[in-house]
Amino acid sequence: MRESIKKYFKVGLVEYMAYPAGIKGDDPDILKRIKQIACDDYFDAIELTWIKCAETRRQAAELLKQSHMTVCYAAQPVLHTNDLNVNHLDESERQKAEAALFTAIDEAYSLGAKGIAFLSGKWEEVSKEESYSQLLKTTRRLCDYANKKNMFIELEVFDFDIAKASLIGPAPLAARFAADMRTSHSNFGLLIDLSHIPLTYETPAFVIKTLRPYITHFHIGNAVMNPSATGYGDEHPRFGFPDGVIDVPELLEFLRVLKCEGFLDADNPYVLSFEVKPFDGEDPDIVVANAKRALNRAWALL
């Protein structure tokens, strides 16, 4: 493409993945990280997770106000680190997850985010439909609560039988769920991560075409599909990582699908964020630069 990618996407970075100290909400360097990303004009969006300290959160909000960046809030770590399941069959456990996400919505609002993203929980085949109903209940309540603040709720599609083993899940089930949600709530959408597509044994073309009406947000990253290799599962290694299955050619394929399906929208650009993580002493800044180079090359070939 001769035109800049910035015409069509808000390129972002998942901060707590590139700098994993932030995943538990207590990174002492979080303000430094936010400033570092905000000072890099390659990025138009930043994706943060919980910041436990209220004063630190207030200072973060002040930095973000100055940045002219789109702020996104990821509640997935809140659920992961507290072992919460939004589709738990035990109603009291489901309510615990729901309450945590209500708090996440409030925190996201204070940071200037327009919504939150979350993920579905673990499930069993014998009770799959009951889990589905529980997920609908939680998500509708989240959308109701978010709507009062003019905010949006996004469900990220994960693997269903490998790492996160989330209910949502394969693209056809994600489409069913999103269609059910859209019958009652317009402030709901799906977040699609390129690195999760191999984990659901699908292809970018199949996933994007199946979920086309409901997609509101994108992540890009790498994945390892060899169970005996380092980085197997939902680990988001850098591009070019040993045994990785996503690099420039796969990024290019993904971008081609997005172009063909009409996602290059100059009037209302989608957020397209790197979700990459350093491994075994790797330098996170170099891993981030690696991601920029990979995307730049793929975009140049589009």
C-alpha positions in Angstrom: 0.0 0.0 0.0 1.3 3.4 -0.9 -0.9 5.1 1.7 0.1 5.1 5.3 -1.5 2.4 7.5 -2.5 5.2 9.8 -5.1 6.3 7.3 -7.0 3.0 7.9 -6.0 1.8 11.4 -5.2 3.1 14.8 -2.0 1.1 15.5 -1.8 0.2 19.2 0.2 -1.8 21.7 -1.0 -4.1 24.4 1.1 -2.6 27.2 0.9 -5.3 29.8 1.9 -8.0 27.3 5.0 -6.2 26.0 5.9 -5.3 29.5 4.5 -8.2 31.5 5.1 -6.7 35.0 1.8 -4.9 34.5 -0.4 -7.9 34.2 -1.2 -8.1 38.0 -2.0 -4.4 38.2 0.9 -3.4 40.4 3.8 -2.5 38.0 5.9 0.2 39.8 7.0 1.4 36.3 3.5 1.7 34.8 3.6 5.5 34.5 7.0 5.3 32.8 5.7 2.7 30.4 2.6 4.8 29.5 4.8 7.9 28.9 7.2 5.8 26.8 4.4 4.5 24.5 2.6 7.9 24.4 5.8 9.6 23.2 6.1 7.1 20.3 4.0 8.5 17.5 3.9 5.1 15.8 1.2 4.3 18.2 -2.3 5.8 18.0 -3.8 3.5 20.7 -2.7 1.9 24.0 -4.2 -1.1 25.7 -3.9 -1.1 29.4 -5.2 -3.4 32.1 -6.0 -2.8 35.8 -4.0 -0.4 37.9 -4.7 -1.2 41.5 -3.4 2.0 43.0 -6.0 4.8 42.7 -3.4 7.6 42.8 -1.3 5.9 40.1 -4.4 5.4 38.0 -5.2 9.2 38.4 -1.7 10.1 37.2 -2.0 7.6 34.3 -5.3 9.3 33.3 -3.6 12.7 33.2 -0.8 11.4 31.0 -3.3 9.7 28.6 -5.4 13.0 28.4 -2.3 14.7 26.9 -1.5 11.9 24.4 -4.3 12.1 21.8 -4.3 8.3 21.9 -7.2 5.9 21.9 -7.3 4.2 25.3 -8.4 0.6 25.5 -8.9 -1.4 28.7 -8.3 -5.1 28.9 -10.1 -6.9 31.7 -8.8 -10.3 30.7 -5.9 -10.2 33.3 -8.4 -9.3 36.0 -10.2 -12.6 35.3 -7.1 -14.7 34.8 -5.2 -13.7 37.9 -8.2 -14.0 40.1 -9.4 -17.3 38.6 -12.8 -15.9 37.7 -15.2 -17.4 35.2 -17.9 -15.2 33.6 -19.9 -18.3 32.6 -19.5 -20.3 35.7 -22.4 -22.6 36.4 -22.3 -21.7 40.1 -24.3 -18.4 40.2 -22.3 -17.0 43.1 -19.1 -17.6 41.2 -20.5 -16.0 38.1 -21.5 -13.0 40.1 -18.0 -12.6 41.5 -16.7 -12.4 37.9 -19.4 -10.0 37.0 -18.7 -7.7 40.0 -15.0 -7.6 39.0 -15.9 -6.5 35.5 -18.2 -3.8 36.8 -15.2 -2.5 38.7 -13.1 -2.8 35.5 -15.7 -0.7 33.6 -15.4 2.0 36.3 -11.6 2.0 36.1 -11.6 2.1 32.3 -13.9 5.1 32.4 -11.5 6.9 34.8 -8.6 6.3 32.4 -10.6 7.6 29.4 -11.3 4.3 27.8 -14.5 3.9 25.9 -15.1 0.3 27.0 -13.5 -2.9 28.2 -12.6 -6.2 26.6 -12.9 -9.6 28.4 -13.0 -13.3 27.7 -15.3 -16.2 28.3 -14.4 -18.8 30.8 -13.7 -22.5 30.9 -16.5 -25.0 30.0 -17.4 -28.7 29.7 -19.1 -30.3 26.8 -21.9 -31.8 28.9 -22.9 -28.4 30.2 -21.9 -26.2 27.2 -25.4 -24.7 26.7 -25.7 -23.9 30.3 -22.4 -22.1 30.2 -23.5 -20.3 27.1 -26.6 -19.0 28.9 -24.5 -17.9 31.8 -22.2 -16.0 29.5 -25.1 -14.2 27.9 -26.4 -13.2 31.3 -23.1 -11.7 32.3 -22.5 -10.0 29.0 -25.9 -8.4 28.9 -25.5 -7.1 32.4 -22.1 -5.7 31.5 -23.5 -4.0 28.4 -26.3 -2.5 30.5 -23.9 -1.1 33.0 -21.5 0.2 30.4 -24.3 1.8 28.4 -24.9 4.2 31.4 -21.4 5.5 30.8 -21.7 5.5 27.0 -19.2 2.7 26.9 -18.7 -0.5 24.8 -18.1 -4.1 25.7 -15.9 -6.4 23.6 -15.5 -10.2 23.9 -12.2 -11.5 22.8 -12.2 -14.8 20.9 -9.7 -17.3 22.4 -8.8 -20.9 22.0 -11.3 -23.5 23.2 -9.2 -26.5 24.0 -5.5 -25.5 24.4 -4.4 -22.7 26.8 -7.3 -20.6 27.9 -9.9 -23.2 26.9 -12.6 -20.6 26.7 -16.1 -21.2 25.7 -15.8 -18.6 22.9 -14.1 -20.3 21.1 -14.5 -21.3 17.5 -15.7 -18.7 15.0 -19.2 -20.2 14.4 -20.0 -20.2 18.1 -18.6 -16.6 18.4 -20.9 -15.6 15.6 -23.9 -17.2 17.3 -23.1 -15.4 20.5 -22.5 -12.0 18.9 -25.8 -12.3 17.0 -27.6 -13.1 20.2 -26.0 -10.2 22.0 -26.8 -7.7 19.1 -30.5 -8.6 19.4 -30.5 -6.7 22.7 -27.4 -4.6 22.9 -25.7 -2.4 20.2 -22.7 -1.7 22.5 -21.3 -5.2 22.0 -18.6 -6.4 19.6 -15.9 -9.0 19.1 -12.1 -8.6 19.4 -10.2 -10.9 17.0 -6.6 -11.8 17.6 -4.6 -13.1 14.7 -2.4 -15.2 17.1 -5.5 -17.0 18.4 -6.7 -18.1 14.9 -4.2 -21.0 14.6 -5.2 -22.1 18.1 -8.8 -22.5 17.0 -7.7 -24.5 13.9 -9.2 -21.9 11.6 -7.9 -19.5 9.0 -8.0 -15.7 8.9 -10.4 -15.7 5.9 -12.8 -18.1 7.6 -12.8 -16.2 10.9 -13.1 -12.7 9.4 -15.9 -13.7 7.0 -17.8 -15.6 9.6 -17.6 -12.8 12.2 -17.7 -9.9 9.8 -20.8 -8.0 11.2 -19.6 -8.2 14.8 -15.9 -7.4 14.7 -14.9 -4.1 16.4 -11.2 -4.5 17.3 -8.1 -6.4 16.2 -4.9 -7.8 17.8 -1.9 -9.2 15.9 0.8 -11.5 17.2 2.6 -14.8 16.8 1.8 -18.3 18.1 3.6 -21.6 18.5 1.6 -24.7 17.7 4.2 -27.4 18.5 3.2 -28.8 22.0 6.8 -29.6 22.8 8.3 -26.2 21.8 8.8 -23.1 23.9 6.0 -20.7 23.6 3.3 -23.2 22.8 -0.3 -22.0 23.2 -1.5 -18.5 24.0 1.9 -17.0 24.7 2.3 -14.2 22.1 6.0 -14.6 21.2 7.7 -12.1 18.9 7.6 -12.4 15.1 10.4 -14.7 14.0 10.2 -16.8 17.2 11.4 -20.4 16.8 8.5 -22.6 15.8 6.2 -19.6 15.4 3.5 -19.9 12.8 2.9 -16.2 12.1 5.4 -13.8 10.5 5.3 -11.3 7.6 3.6 -13.6 5.1 0.8 -14.4 7.5 0.4 -10.8 8.5 0.2 -9.9 4.8 -2.5 -12.6 4.4 -4.5 -11.2 7.4 -4.3 -7.6 6.0 -5.4 -8.8 2.6 -8.5 -10.4 4.2 -9.2 -7.2 6.1 -8.9 -5.2 3.0 -11.2 -7.5 1.0 -13.8 -7.6 3.7 -13.9 -3.8 4.0 -12.1 -3.2 7.3 -9.8 -0.5 5.8 -12.0 2.4 7.0 -10.4 5.8 6.8 -13.5 7.5 8.4 -13.7 5.3 11.4 -10.4 3.4 11.7 -10.3 0.2 13.7 -7.8 -0.3 16.5 -5.1 -2.8 15.4 -2.8 -3.6 18.3 0.4 -5.6 18.7 0.1 -8.3 21.4 3.7 -9.6 21.7 5.7 -10.7 24.7 9.4 -11.0 25.5 10.7 -14.5 26.3 13.7 -15.6 28.4 15.6 -12.4 28.9 14.5 -10.8 25.6 14.5 -7.0 25.6 10.8 -5.8 25.5 11.7 -2.7 23.6 13.4 -4.7 20.8 10.4 -7.1 20.7 8.1 -4.0 20.1 10.5 -2.7 17.4 10.4 -6.2 15.8 6.6 -6.0 15.6 6.7 -2.6 14.0 9.1 -3.8 11.3 7.0 -6.9 10.6 3.8 -4.8 10.2 5.6 -2.2 8.1 6.9 -4.9 5.7 3.5 -6.6 5.5 1.7 -3.3 4.8 4.3 -2.3 2.2 3.5 -5.6 0.4 -0.3 -5.2 0.6 
